[in-house]
Amino acid sequence: MKNITEVKDLCTGCGTCAGLCPQNIIKMEIDQKKGIYVPIIKGECNECMTCIKACPGIGVDFKELNMMIFGRQPKDLLIGNYKDCYIGYSSNEKLRYNSSSGGMVTQILLYLLKEGLIDGALVTRMNPKKPPEPEPFIARTPKEIKESKGSKYCPVPANTCLKEILETPGKYAIVGLPCHIHGIRKAEKINKKLRKRIKYHLGIVCNHTPTFKATEFLLEKLNIKKEEIKNISYRGEGWPGNLKIETKSGTILLLPEYWGSGFGQLFIPKRCNFCVDHMAELSDMSFADPWLSEFKNEKKGKTLIITRKNSNILKEMENKGVCRIEPIKPEKVILSQIYNLYVKKKLHMKSLYHSNFPRIDFIDKIIGFFEPSRLKIPWTLKRRYISLYSLIASLKARRDFLGK
Ligand SMILES: Cc1cc2nc3c(=O)[nH]c(=O)nc-3n(C[C@H](O)[C@H](O)[C@H](O)COP(=O)(O)OP(=O)(O)OC[C@H]3O[C@@H](n4cnc5c(N)ncnc54)[C@H](O)[C@@H]3O)c2cc1C
């Protein structure tokens, strides 16, 4: 491979190549047909190979990176290297209510900034000029950090911001999906400056990123033109929250039923079907929704947290009253993500990086064959199909992973 455009369908669209390119000639642009970001080379490439070396799409050596980050291989193959698991929420009621789950990611960033532990954080907000598009940026004030709260269920080339981290000395935190973290870790391996400057890696647990086609499909169903949108937020207003669309004419649409519809499952980028990391295993801390029966009446929101490094921060924050945390058993963390873990750790695990991982048996092969993203099923039937399929896969996963 000579340059990044040859990565093709393996590209995660993370933007690491653009953020690192010494010639600054790689730009991330939306491929309108696929609804994902792809790298475009704008200029004469001198084939230095920096982009290829840091590209997480081509592959991630988990063994090597686990050694580099934690100095050991994980004992738990579903969660990865970890110290503790917590359930927590921000003490700031407004933030908690308007973030994705319990507002812990945003609260941690606010704390790190206030305590002078970071000068900025790589985060993502919706682009105010082109609302259905995201805008990754380096937030340097509490206001900017708060603007980034909430999950964006669309592609995000977050790692393009590595450029600013490389150009501006300081201490940084980064927030990213597993693929963003993979790119950053690979970049840190070859770039000492990044290794020194990025102090905190906050990982967002991720099943997959819906392509832009998911939002477009929704807008089409609602008969709203892209140009009419003033703002779109995918989460917020309690837990699990609403998808909220504000139009320029002042109409506000709240779509709570969006959560049950599984519509994002129809628009999965090809590359997500090869991903084996649901839990953001190479982050310092991972954050998720607590999809457990005991939280079914939760209205304000709580964040599920896996600490891997820098776990003292959480205790300090609790002592200062900015958040509440309580321990949760790792089995519960696994149970809360059981279906997605099954998909990533069994169905997507084409080449095992752990020889002692549960073997893929005949039933897994059958379940894998019927994976919703592989089959062409009409939208109306697909929703029911996904529910039935995830139930069967979850039962198999409970037996394999938890012995239940
Ligand atoms: C695409 C996607 C898929 C997810 N899949 C799952 C899942 O399968 N199971 C599960 O339990 N949880 C999943 N989550 C995580 C969940 O939605 C919350 O992000 C998590 O619970 C943290 O909540 P919080 O209230 O602490 O975060 P908040 O305080 O609201 O902060 C969210 C942070 O995430 C960053 N962010 C948002 N969207 C993106 C993005 N697309 N790329 C990079 N950074 C982003 C923001 O910049 C912000 O810093 C997913 C999130 C995303 C974005």
The ligand as an SDF file (V2000), in Angstrom:
LIG
                    3D

 53 58  0  0  0  0  0  0  0  0999 V2000
  -22.0260    5.9370   17.5320 C   0  0  0  0  0  0  0  0  0  0  0  0
  -22.2380    5.5520   18.9680 C   0  0  0  0  0  0  0  0  0  0  0  0
  -22.6030    4.2270   19.2920 C   0  0  0  0  0  0  0  0  0  0  0  0
  -22.8130    3.8640   20.6230 C   0  0  0  0  0  0  0  0  0  0  0  0
  -23.1260    2.5560   20.9300 N   0  0  0  0  0  0  0  0  0  0  0  0
  -23.3650    2.2080   22.2110 C   0  0  0  0  0  0  0  0  0  0  0  0
  -23.7510    0.8640   22.5360 C   0  0  0  0  0  0  0  0  0  0  0  0
  -23.8680   -0.0010   21.6600 O   0  0  0  0  0  0  0  0  0  0  0  0
  -23.9730    0.5650   23.8560 N   0  0  0  0  0  0  0  0  0  0  0  0
  -23.8630    1.5050   24.8350 C   0  0  0  0  0  0  0  0  0  0  0  0
  -24.1160    1.1870   25.9970 O   0  0  0  0  0  0  0  0  0  0  0  0
  -23.4560    2.7700   24.5570 N   0  0  0  0  0  0  0  0  0  0  0  0
  -23.2100    3.1380   23.2900 C   0  0  0  0  0  0  0  0  0  0  0  0
  -22.8140    4.4290   22.9960 N   0  0  0  0  0  0  0  0  0  0  0  0
  -22.4140    5.3060   24.1210 C   0  0  0  0  0  0  0  0  0  0  0  0
  -23.5280    6.1420   24.7430 C   0  0  0  0  0  0  0  0  0  0  0  0
  -24.3660    6.6420   23.7460 O   0  0  0  0  0  0  0  0  0  0  0  0
  -22.9250    7.3440   25.5390 C   0  0  0  0  0  0  0  0  0  0  0  0
  -22.0090    8.0200   24.7350 O   0  0  0  0  0  0  0  0  0  0  0  0
  -22.2200    6.9430   26.7970 C   0  0  0  0  0  0  0  0  0  0  0  0
  -23.1250    6.2800   27.6290 O   0  0  0  0  0  0  0  0  0  0  0  0
  -21.6440    8.1670   27.5480 C   0  0  0  0  0  0  0  0  0  0  0  0
  -22.6810    8.9480   28.0270 O   0  0  0  0  0  0  0  0  0  0  0  0
  -22.4260   10.3140   28.7970 P   0  0  0  0  0  0  0  0  0  0  0  0
  -23.7530   10.8840   29.1920 O   0  0  0  0  0  0  0  0  0  0  0  0
  -21.4310   10.0930   29.8920 O   0  0  0  0  0  0  0  0  0  0  0  0
  -21.7520   11.1960   27.6450 O   0  0  0  0  0  0  0  0  0  0  0  0
  -21.8810   12.7680   27.3870 P   0  0  0  0  0  0  0  0  0  0  0  0
  -21.5320   13.5030   28.6380 O   0  0  0  0  0  0  0  0  0  0  0  0
  -23.1670   13.0720   26.7350 O   0  0  0  0  0  0  0  0  0  0  0  0
  -20.6810   13.0050   26.3630 O   0  0  0  0  0  0  0  0  0  0  0  0
  -20.6280   12.3650   25.1090 C   0  0  0  0  0  0  0  0  0  0  0  0
  -19.2270   12.5570   24.5590 C   0  0  0  0  0  0  0  0  0  0  0  0
  -19.0860   11.7250   23.4220 O   0  0  0  0  0  0  0  0  0  0  0  0
  -18.5150   12.4520   22.3350 C   0  0  0  0  0  0  0  0  0  0  0  0
  -19.1290   11.9100   21.1120 N   0  0  0  0  0  0  0  0  0  0  0  0
  -20.4430   11.8510   20.8270 C   0  0  0  0  0  0  0  0  0  0  0  0
  -20.6540   11.2220   19.6530 N   0  0  0  0  0  0  0  0  0  0  0  0
  -19.4400   10.9090   19.1630 C   0  0  0  0  0  0  0  0  0  0  0  0
  -19.0060   10.2530   17.9950 C   0  0  0  0  0  0  0  0  0  0  0  0
  -19.8730    9.7790   17.0840 N   0  0  0  0  0  0  0  0  0  0  0  0
  -17.6820   10.1060   17.8040 N   0  0  0  0  0  0  0  0  0  0  0  0
  -16.8020   10.5620   18.7180 C   0  0  0  0  0  0  0  0  0  0  0  0
  -17.1530   11.1690   19.8700 N   0  0  0  0  0  0  0  0  0  0  0  0
  -18.4570   11.3400   20.0940 C   0  0  0  0  0  0  0  0  0  0  0  0
  -18.8940   13.8970   22.5860 C   0  0  0  0  0  0  0  0  0  0  0  0
  -17.9230   14.7420   22.0580 O   0  0  0  0  0  0  0  0  0  0  0  0
  -18.9200   13.9630   24.1300 C   0  0  0  0  0  0  0  0  0  0  0  0
  -17.6600   14.3230   24.6190 O   0  0  0  0  0  0  0  0  0  0  0  0
  -22.6310    4.8310   21.6690 C   0  0  0  0  0  0  0  0  0  0  0  0
  -22.2990    6.1470   21.3230 C   0  0  0  0  0  0  0  0  0  0  0  0
  -22.0920    6.5170   20.0030 C   0  0  0  0  0  0  0  0  0  0  0  0
  -21.7170    7.9480   19.6850 C   0  0  0  0  0  0  0  0  0  0  0  0
  1  2  1  0
  2  3  1  0
  2 52  2  0
  3  4  2  0
  4  5  1  0
  4 50  1  0
  5  6  2  0
  6  7  1  0
  6 13  1  0
  7  8  2  0
  7  9  1  0
  9 10  1  0
 10 11  2  0
 10 12  1  0
 12 13  2  0
 13 14  1  0
 14 15  1  0
 14 50  1  0
 15 16  1  0
 16 17  1  0
 16 18  1  0
 18 19  1  0
 18 20  1  0
 20 21  1  0
 20 22  1  0
 22 23  1  0
 23 24  1  0
 24 25  2  0
 24 26  1  0
 24 27  1  0
 27 28  1  0
 28 29  2  0
 28 30  1  0
 28 31  1  0
 31 32  1  0
 32 33  1  0
 33 34  1  0
 33 48  1  0
 34 35  1  0
 35 36  1  0
 35 46  1  0
 36 37  1  0
 36 45  1  0
 37 38  2  0
 38 39  1  0
 39 40  1  0
 39 45  2  0
 40 41  1  0
 40 42  2  0
 42 43  1  0
 43 44  2  0
 44 45  1  0
 46 47  1  0
 46 48  1  0
 48 49  1  0
 50 51  2  0
 51 52  1  0
 52 53  1  0
M  END
$$$$
